[in-house]
Amino acid sequence: MAKASQVPPTDRRPHNVEVEAALLGAILTNNRAFEHVSDFLKPDHFFEPIHGRIYESAVKLIERGQVASPLTLKHFFENDEALNESGGAAYLYELAASVVSVVNAADYGRTVHDLHLKRSLITLGEEVVNEAYQNDIEVSGNDQIEKAEQCLYDLATSGETENSSVSLKDAATVALKMAEEAFRRDSHVVGITTGLELLDRKLGGLHPSDLLILAGRPSMGKTALATNIAFNAAKAAMKAADNPDEARKGEAGCVLFFSLEMSSEQLATRILSEQSELPSDRIRRGDVKSDEFTRLVRASQELHRVPMIIDDTPALSISAVRTRARRVKRQQGGLALVVVDYLQLLQGSPGGKSDNRVNEIGEISRGLKTLAKELEVPVLALSQLSRQVETREDKRPQLSDLRESGSIEQDADVVMFIYREEYYLEKSDPMQRADESPDKFAQRQTNFSERMDRARGKAEVIIAKQRHGPVGSVKLSFVGEFTRFGNLDEHHSDY
């Protein structure tokens, strides 16, 4: 066989030109051999450039429904100098004629891909070393580590796409097992629990691979509700670790909370306030009595076992979130839930264009959905709402109120809004009009007081989108003093 372009003897990069030629020969002899490597092998995986170009041209013909053979490929390379150095168009015929068997095409392809990974590792190592030598004040060591981790992960998963295909039989078996698990439980919840019975009943829990958006205007309690859900999920994970036989699928592990707005200490103070039933502002000021401090210490000790990790690094990129989530899952032996507070504070991937914020938010929401599917974990992301909510008489949020809503609404499996009528009523205390009689004003005050009584201490979670279930509203109790959401007493049916 005529040889492809000679490789310099000093080139120590891993390669096997003979295996590349054998794979190309198998494909040119029988195009069905391409089916065994099409999911993971790309033209740039070949060490010999002319082999990569031959493979690329063959792929184009096969994907058009045409036959890729030396005869059909010949005119593509009539003026190709690299092929002429290897023997011209006759080299295509030699590739096809020298093949022994097409049965081993998949093994050939795996070998080519594996050698490509090793060469890429060498290149990546050189780049990491060179970048570390550069004294760029805007790039920290941690930034370089995260970039290297991301590149390593991308490299490790570059050939795994063929594993994503599942037969309907297998998928139906998994779905039936989930239904059976839910049927055996009194709560009929198969996902990660939120700790809120009515919300669990509506959602069926937080399901692996789902992206859930929790949105609301400032002061509605987004962070408080997300913190409550995260802590309840972490407590469930702790119980699952103690009793693995009774645990739901994916319930064990830890909860990872990305707090881009609040520090870890502030978030921990909120949880301590909720658990000890002491106002968070008093805890911060140290304004607690001796018996209250004992209660606070007891609550703090109970938190020590709860598997919840808070990452309060500001201005994280979506790639950094993915890298850190993967790292936590690996180090902690599992991940039950990821919470991001909040989506608009994330940044796009390093080096990406940030001139269009809508496109950047689209990249972030797609990245969060990809993270949920990749790690098979529910991702709860908080989101801000636009100010147009405040201009309407009915302040209940709608899907159109999501800031940069198109991509968020599209990528999310569940979109929820948090709404507290009490917040808006407190700002609309009636004042007597100049032309209003005292009796009429008194009646308005009475009506206002009755509305306040009905709304006080209550919140509403509006499920505006749910791919796998119904939409609607869930009523919750809210104790602002302790930043706690809870199940609403059944007697509050007049809400």
C-alpha positions in Angstrom: 0.0 0.0 0.0 1.2 3.5 -0.8 2.1 5.4 2.4 0.3 8.5 3.6 2.5 11.5 4.3 5.5 10.5 6.4 5.4 11.3 10.1 8.6 12.8 11.5 10.5 10.2 13.6 10.8 12.8 16.4 7.0 13.2 16.7 6.2 11.3 20.0 2.5 12.0 19.9 0.4 8.8 20.1 -0.9 7.7 16.7 -1.5 4.7 14.5 -1.7 5.5 10.8 -2.3 1.8 9.9 -5.5 1.6 12.1 -6.8 4.8 10.5 -6.2 3.4 7.1 -7.9 0.1 8.1 -11.0 2.0 9.3 -11.2 4.1 6.1 -10.9 0.9 4.0 -13.7 -0.7 5.9 -16.0 2.3 5.4 -15.1 2.6 1.7 -15.7 -1.2 1.2 -19.0 -1.2 3.1 -20.7 2.1 4.1 -22.6 0.4 6.9 -19.3 0.3 8.8 -19.8 4.1 9.3 -22.8 3.4 11.5 -20.5 1.9 14.1 -18.4 5.0 14.5 -20.7 7.9 13.4 -21.8 8.8 17.0 -18.3 9.6 18.3 -15.7 9.9 15.5 -15.0 13.2 13.8 -12.6 14.1 11.0 -10.3 16.0 13.3 -9.8 12.8 15.4 -7.5 11.4 12.7 -3.8 12.0 13.2 -3.0 11.9 9.5 -4.6 15.0 7.9 -5.4 13.3 4.5 -7.2 10.6 6.4 -9.4 13.1 8.2 -10.3 14.7 4.8 -11.1 11.4 3.2 -13.3 10.5 6.2 -15.0 13.9 6.1 -15.8 13.6 2.4 -17.1 10.0 2.9 -19.4 11.2 5.7 -20.9 14.0 3.5 -21.8 11.5 0.7 -23.2 8.9 3.1 -25.3 11.5 4.9 -26.7 12.6 1.5 -27.8 9.0 0.9 -25.1 8.4 -1.7 -22.4 5.7 -1.8 -19.0 6.6 -0.6 -16.4 4.6 -2.6 -13.0 5.2 -4.2 -14.9 5.9 -7.5 -17.3 8.5 -6.0 -14.6 10.2 -3.9 -12.0 10.3 -6.6 -13.0 13.7 -8.1 -12.9 15.3 -4.6 -9.1 14.7 -4.5 -8.0 15.1 -8.1 -6.0 18.2 -7.2 -5.2 17.4 -3.6 -1.4 17.7 -3.1 -1.4 15.7 0.1 -3.1 12.8 -1.5 -0.8 13.0 -4.5 2.2 12.6 -2.1 0.6 9.4 -0.9 0.0 8.0 -4.4 -2.8 10.0 -5.8 -6.3 8.7 -6.3 -4.9 5.2 -6.4 -4.4 5.5 -2.6 -8.3 5.4 -2.2 -8.4 2.1 -4.1 -5.5 0.7 -2.1 -7.3 1.6 1.2 -10.4 -0.3 0.0 -8.5 -3.2 -1.4 -6.2 -3.8 1.6 -9.0 -4.1 4.2 -9.2 -7.5 5.8 -12.7 -7.2 7.5 -15.3 -4.6 8.2 -16.4 -6.4 11.4 -13.7 -4.6 13.4 -14.7 -1.1 12.3 -16.0 -0.1 15.8 -12.7 -1.2 17.4 -10.7 0.7 14.8 -12.8 3.8 15.5 -12.3 3.5 19.2 -8.6 3.2 18.8 -8.5 6.3 16.6 -10.6 8.2 19.1 -8.6 7.0 22.1 -5.3 8.1 20.5 -6.9 11.5 19.7 -7.8 11.9 23.4 -4.2 11.2 24.4 -2.9 13.7 21.9 -5.5 16.2 23.1 -4.4 15.6 26.7 -0.8 16.4 25.7 -2.0 19.6 24.0 -4.2 20.6 27.0 -1.3 20.0 29.4 1.0 22.3 27.3 -1.7 25.0 27.3 -2.2 24.8 31.0 1.5 25.1 31.6 1.8 28.1 29.2 -1.2 29.9 30.7 0.1 29.4 34.2 3.4 31.0 33.2 1.5 34.1 31.9 1.2 36.7 34.6 -2.3 37.9 33.7 -3.7 40.0 36.6 -7.3 39.5 35.4 -7.1 35.7 35.5 -6.6 34.0 38.9 -5.2 30.6 39.5 -8.7 29.3 40.4 -10.0 30.6 37.1 -7.3 28.6 35.3 -8.1 25.5 37.3 -11.8 25.7 36.5 -11.0 26.2 32.8 -8.7 23.2 32.9 -11.4 21.1 34.6 -14.0 22.1 32.1 -11.7 21.2 29.2 -10.8 17.9 30.8 -14.5 17.1 31.3 -15.4 18.0 27.7 -12.6 15.8 26.5 -13.7 12.9 28.7 -17.3 13.1 27.5 -16.6 13.8 23.8 -17.2 10.2 22.8 -20.2 9.3 25.0 -23.0 10.4 22.8 -23.7 6.8 21.6 -24.8 5.9 25.2 -27.8 8.3 25.1 -30.0 6.0 23.0 -32.4 3.9 25.0 -35.0 1.5 23.7 -38.7 2.2 24.4 -38.8 -1.1 26.4 -36.0 0.0 28.8 -37.5 3.5 29.1 -40.9 2.1 29.9 -39.4 -0.3 32.5 -37.8 2.7 34.3 -41.1 4.7 34.1 -43.0 1.8 35.6 -40.5 1.4 38.5 -41.0 5.1 39.3 -44.7 4.8 39.2 -44.5 1.7 41.4 -42.3 3.5 43.9 -44.8 6.4 44.0 -47.7 4.0 44.4 -46.2 2.4 47.4 -45.7 5.7 49.2 -48.6 7.4 51.0 -47.5 10.8 49.7 -47.3 9.5 46.1 -44.1 11.5 45.8 -41.2 9.9 43.9 -38.9 12.9 43.4 -36.9 14.9 46.0 -39.2 16.3 48.6 -39.6 20.0 49.1 -40.8 19.5 52.6 -44.0 21.3 51.6 -46.8 18.7 51.4 -49.1 20.6 49.0 -46.3 21.6 46.7 -45.0 18.0 46.7 -48.4 16.8 45.8 -48.7 19.2 42.8 -45.2 18.5 41.5 -44.7 15.0 42.6 -41.5 16.2 44.2 -38.4 17.5 42.4 -37.5 15.1 39.7 -34.0 14.3 38.4 -33.0 16.0 35.2 -35.6 18.7 35.6 -34.9 22.4 35.5 -37.2 24.3 37.8 -37.5 28.1 37.8 -38.8 29.9 40.8 -39.4 33.6 40.0 -40.8 36.6 41.8 -40.5 40.3 42.4 -38.0 41.5 45.1 -39.3 40.9 48.7 -41.6 38.2 47.7 -39.5 35.6 49.4 -37.8 33.7 46.6 -34.6 33.1 48.5 -36.5 32.2 51.7 -38.5 29.6 49.8 -35.5 28.2 48.0 -33.6 28.0 51.2 -36.5 26.2 52.9 -36.7 23.7 50.0 -32.9 23.2 49.9 -32.8 22.6 53.7 -35.7 20.2 53.6 -34.2 18.3 50.7 -30.9 18.1 52.6 -32.6 16.7 55.7 -34.3 14.1 53.5 -30.9 13.2 52.1 -29.5 12.8 55.6 -32.3 10.5 56.5 -31.8 8.6 53.2 -28.1 8.1 54.1 -29.2 6.7 57.5 -31.9 4.4 55.9 -30.8 3.7 52.3 -33.4 0.9 51.9 -36.3 3.4 52.4 -34.7 6.2 50.3 -36.2 7.5 47.1 -34.1 7.3 43.9 -31.6 10.2 43.9 -32.6 11.3 47.4 -29.2 10.5 48.9 -26.3 12.8 48.5 -25.9 16.5 49.3 -27.6 19.7 48.4 -25.5 22.3 46.6 -26.6 25.9 47.0 -25.0 28.6 44.7 -25.7 31.9 46.6 -24.6 34.6 44.2 -26.5 37.4 46.1 -26.0 36.5 49.8 -23.0 35.3 51.7 -22.9 31.8 53.2 -23.1 33.4 56.7 -26.3 35.3 55.8 -27.9 32.2 54.3 -26.9 30.1 57.4 -28.3 32.8 59.7 -31.7 32.5 57.8 -31.7 28.7 58.3 -30.7 29.1 62.0 -33.6 31.6 62.4 -36.1 29.3 60.8 -34.9 26.3 62.9 -34.6 28.1 66.2 -37.6 30.3 65.7 -35.6 33.4 66.5 -35.8 36.5 64.3 -32.7 36.7 62.0 -32.1 40.4 62.7 -31.9 39.6 66.5 -29.4 36.8 65.8 -27.2 39.1 63.8 -27.2 41.7 66.5 -26.7 39.2 69.3 -29.9 40.4 70.9 -30.9 37.0 72.4 -31.5 35.9 75.9 -29.7 33.1 77.7 -32.4 30.5 77.1 -32.7 31.7 73.5 -29.0 31.3 72.9 -29.2 27.8 74.2 -31.9 27.1 71.7 -29.7 28.7 69.0 -26.8 26.5 69.9 -29.0 23.4 69.8 -30.3 24.3 66.4 -26.8 24.9 65.1 -25.6 21.5 66.3 -28.5 19.9 64.5 -27.4 21.6 61.3 -23.9 20.1 61.5 -25.1 16.7 60.1 -27.2 18.2 57.3 -25.4 17.6 54.0 -25.8 21.1 52.4 -22.9 23.0 50.8 -23.1 26.7 50.1 -21.0 28.3 47.4 -21.2 32.1 47.7 -18.6 32.9 45.0 -19.9 36.0 43.2 -20.2 36.4 39.4 -19.8 32.7 38.6 -20.0 31.7 35.0 -22.3 28.9 33.9 -19.2 26.7 33.0 -17.9 27.3 36.6 -21.3 26.2 38.0 -21.1 23.0 36.0 -17.5 22.3 37.0 -18.2 22.9 40.7 -21.4 20.8 40.7 -19.6 17.9 39.1 -16.7 18.2 41.6 -19.1 18.2 44.6 -21.0 15.2 43.2 -17.7 13.3 42.9 -16.3 14.3 46.2 -19.5 13.9 48.3 -20.5 10.7 46.6 -23.8 12.0 45.3 -25.9 15.1 44.6 -29.6 15.4 45.5 -30.3 19.0 44.4 -28.7 22.0 42.9 -30.0 25.5 43.7 -28.9 28.7 42.0 -29.8 32.1 43.5 -30.2 33.7 41.1 -30.1 33.1 37.4 -29.5 36.7 36.2 -26.4 37.0 38.4 -24.7 34.2 36.4 -22.4 35.0 33.5 -21.9 33.3 30.2 -19.0 31.1 29.4 -15.5 32.7 29.5 -14.6 34.1 26.1 -18.2 34.3 24.9 -19.9 37.4 23.6 -21.7 39.3 26.2 -23.0 42.2 24.1 -26.4 40.6 23.9 -27.8 39.8 27.4 -30.8 37.9 26.0 -28.5 35.5 24.2 -26.3 35.2 27.3 -29.3 34.4 29.4 -30.3 31.8 26.8 -26.8 30.2 27.1 -27.2 30.2 30.9 -30.6 28.6 30.9 -29.6 25.9 28.4 -26.5 25.3 30.5 -28.6 24.7 33.6 -30.9 22.3 31.8 -27.8 20.5 30.4 -26.4 20.3 34.0 -29.7 18.8 35.3 -29.7 16.1 32.6 -26.0 15.4 32.8 -25.9 14.9 36.6 -29.4 13.5 36.7 -30.3 15.9 39.5 -33.1 18.5 39.8 -31.8 22.1 39.4 -33.8 24.9 41.0 -32.9 28.3 39.7 -34.3 31.6 41.0 -35.2 34.3 38.5 -36.2 38.0 38.7 -39.4 39.3 37.2 -39.7 42.5 35.1 -41.3 45.6 36.6 -44.3 45.4 34.4 -45.9 43.3 37.2 -46.1 46.5 39.3 -48.1 48.3 36.6 -51.0 45.9 36.6 -53.9 45.9 39.0 -53.6 42.2 39.5 -50.1 41.7 40.7 -50.0 37.9 40.2 -47.1 37.1 37.9 -47.4 35.6 34.4 -44.9 33.8 32.1 -44.4 36.9 30.1 -43.1 38.7 33.2 -39.9 36.6 33.2 -36.9 38.8 32.4 -35.4 37.6 29.1 -38.2 35.1 29.3 -38.1 33.3 25.9 -35.2 31.0 26.6 -36.0 30.5 30.3 -39.5 29.5 29.6 -38.5 27.2 26.8 -35.7 25.4 28.7 -37.5 25.0 32.0 -39.6 21.9 32.9 -41.4 23.8 35.7 -41.9 27.5 36.1 -43.2 28.7 39.5 -44.0 32.2 40.8 -44.0 33.2 44.4 -46.7 35.8 45.2 -47.7 37.4 48.6 -50.8 39.6 48.5 -49.9 40.8 52.0 -46.8 42.6 50.6 -48.8 44.7 48.2 -51.6 45.4 50.6 -49.2 46.8 53.2 -48.1 49.4 50.7 -51.7 50.4 49.9 -53.1 51.5 53.3 -56.1 53.6 52.4 -56.0 57.3 52.9 -59.2 59.5 53.2 -59.9 61.4 50.0 -60.8 65.0 50.1 -64.4 64.5 48.8 -64.9 61.3 50.8 -67.4 61.1 53.8 -66.2 59.6 57.1 -68.6 56.7 56.8 -67.4 55.8 53.3 -63.8 56.0 54.4 -64.5 53.9 57.5 -66.1 51.3 55.2 -63.0 51.2 53.0 -60.8 50.8 56.0 -63.0 47.9 57.2 -62.8 46.2 53.8 -59.0 46.8 53.8 -58.6 45.3 57.2 -60.6 42.2 56.3 -58.4 41.7 53.2 -55.3 42.1 55.3 -56.6 39.5 57.8 -57.2 37.1 55.0 -53.8 37.6 53.4 -51.6 37.9 56.5 -49.1 35.2 56.9 -50.0 33.5 53.6 -48.3 33.0 50.3 -49.1 31.5 46.9 -46.9 29.5 44.6 -48.3 29.8 41.1 -47.2 26.8 38.9 -47.5 28.4 35.4 -45.7 25.7 33.5 -45.2 22.0 34.2 -44.2 19.6 31.5 -45.2 16.5 33.4 -48.2 17.6 35.4 -50.9 20.1 36.0 -50.6 23.9 36.5 -52.3 25.8 39.2 -51.7 27.4 42.6 -50.5 26.1 45.9 -51.2 28.0 49.2 -48.5 28.2 51.8 -48.0 29.8 55.2 -45.3 32.4 55.6 -43.7 33.7 58.7 -41.6 36.6 57.7 -40.0 36.9 61.1 -38.3 33.6 60.7 -38.2 33.6 56.8 -40.2 30.3 56.9 -42.6 28.9 54.4 -44.8 26.0 55.6 -47.9 24.0 54.9 -51.1 26.0 55.3 -53.6 24.9 57.8 -56.6 23.2 56.2 -58.9 25.6 58.1 -57.6 28.5 55.9 -59.9 27.4 53.0 -61.1 31.0 52.5 -57.7 32.1 51.2 
